[in-house]
Amino acid sequence: MIKARGLARRFTTRTGPVDAVRGVDIDVAEGELVGFLGPNGAGKSTTLRMLTTLLRPTAGEAVIAGHDLLTDPAGVRRNIGYVGQKNGAGQDQGVADELEFQARFYGLSRHDARRKVADLLERFDLRGLEKRGVVTLSGGQQRRLDIAMGVLHDPRLLFLDEPSTALDPQSRRNLWDHVKQLKADGVTVFLTTHYLDEADFLSDRLLVIDHGSIVAEGSPDELKHRVSGDLVVLGTPQASIVASKFQNAVVEGEQVSFRIPNGDRALPGLLRDLDDIGVELHSVQVHRPTLDDVFLTMTGRSLREEARAA
Ligand SMILES: Nc1ncnc2c1ncn2[C@@H]1O[C@H](COP(=O)(O)OP(=O)(O)OP(=O)(O)O)[C@@H](O)[C@H]1O
């Protein structure tokens, strides 16, 4: 669905050139839900704008939904949906009128447009809001309307730019369910986010971008496994004896922590071994690595801190 090679964008500014995206390769298979994760300013929006024909790359090439990005941008546009950060639903229109207007714009007859709108209102939980002005909708309802507008022409590939930004936790979860449903309906989804929980929950596969380059790629679980293992924390009066058995173990009072691969599976054997040498335990915890640990390992910086500072 997406095959991009060496895609790059350099901006010329008064203070000199800015390499926003430095030659990225991106592959997305049909039906995948791929998350494009990175801190503010990493190059997510610039990449997305290139992939959706809104910005011409300064180098590289791509085939999107079967059409060449550089030689057939109109073909690309016909076959994709794009939901930007601030979408263009006409502010003083009613919800159903707005959708119907767009459907007619895509060339549907009045009859087909009405059928399509009814279907989308149902799918995106917007029934009962047909006559409401777009401005009067809640944040979550507006985002669902934006996405409904993005899939009016039944694209097989949908781009979502930071879909849940500025939504409250409940509306975010609800929106995520709708995004998952799009995937279940067979739509390939490429979404940018700087939220770790969103990337973790939604993505089959993640691309992590930092300073314009892709620094990691894999399923959320694969990426977490790549970090130096799960963190095991044991409470024991013999903490230093336990620490002597594991590399890089850290002792704090009656607590010892260390990382091991596949902690949940390794734990029973490990506890038996400690029991055999007479170690007494009063607590056991295993923490899986988070995507933030992944980012920290790849870049030396915490994505969580970056997001908070933004
Ligand atoms: N039109 C422009 N002119 C000059 N520099 C730009 C332009 N657009 C983006 N940049 C720079 O390119 C880099 C990447 O920006 P981009 O918006 O792609 O990042 P992002 O990962 O989408 O960030 P955010 O999460 O804040 O949207 C940043 O350093 C940004 O300042």
The ligand as a Gaussian input file, in Angstrom:
#p B3LYP/6-31G(d) Opt

LIG

0 1
 N        7.603000      24.971000       6.408000
 C        8.676000      24.751000       7.173000
 N        9.747000      25.550000       7.112000
 C       10.845000      25.319000       7.871000
 N       10.958000      24.298000       8.756000
 C        9.909000      23.471000       8.865000
 C        8.719000      23.641000       8.088000
 N        7.848000      22.658000       8.443000
 C        8.476000      21.910000       9.365000
 N        9.713000      22.388000       9.636000
 C       10.706000      21.840000      10.574000
 O       10.917000      20.473000      10.247000
 C       11.042000      19.686000      11.413000
 C        9.993000      18.580000      11.416000
 O        8.686000      19.145000      11.593000
 P        7.347000      18.283000      11.580000
 O        6.212000      19.235000      11.699000
 O        7.356000      17.355000      10.437000
 O        7.504000      17.449000      12.926000
 P        6.412000      16.573000      13.698000
 O        7.116000      15.337000      14.084000
 O        5.204000      16.438000      12.880000
 O        6.103000      17.430000      14.967000
 P        4.679000      17.706000      15.698000
 O        4.406000      16.488000      16.511000
 O        5.009000      18.898000      16.523000
 O        3.644000      17.965000      14.652000
 C       10.921000      20.640000      12.589000
 O       12.236000      21.002000      12.968000
 C       10.178000      21.816000      12.004000
 O       10.513000      22.996000      12.686000

